[in-house]
């Protein structure tokens, strides 16, 4: 192998500078390079999309069921005992409020399946949020207040009211059943 040299000359024709030239790389047609880049980009996007697809109906149902089960575990027992301690009453109420908020957030954050299952998941999410915020949470907090004051009738009234709301929440039951979600629609 030999090295090509390049030189510059002055007016008299004598070499002023001499330096080696590296062999010039052979290049393909510029259109081929852009096609390669385009093909690579398409492959990367396709691989990313395949890994980030919509969940199936079953995956959604499993994750929603887990969120509902977690709510039941996170709630303090309403009959945990009568207390006159305002700090304990507030702690129980705060604990319940956090648990309800977390449950609603988890359901709302779930990726929904596509198509009809996605529409069912959207109906379920709205029904669940309404049930928690407008029914279960207020009923649970009424029970806690009645326990805190020793109001036995108030506790029973709040428990019956809550039970009726649970029993008559047909939209939540229907949407949960359509998706196969367990534990969210008593």
ABEGO torsion letter per residue (X at the ends): XBBBBBBBBBAAGBBABBBBBBBBBBBBBAAAAAAAAAAAAAAAAAAAAAAABBBBAAAAAAAAAAAAAAAAAABBBAAAEBBABAAAAAAAAAAAAAAAAAAAAAAAABBBBBEAAAAAAAAAAAAAAAAAAAAAAAAAAAAAAAAAAGBAAAAAAAAAAAAAAAAABAAAAAAAAAAGBBGABX
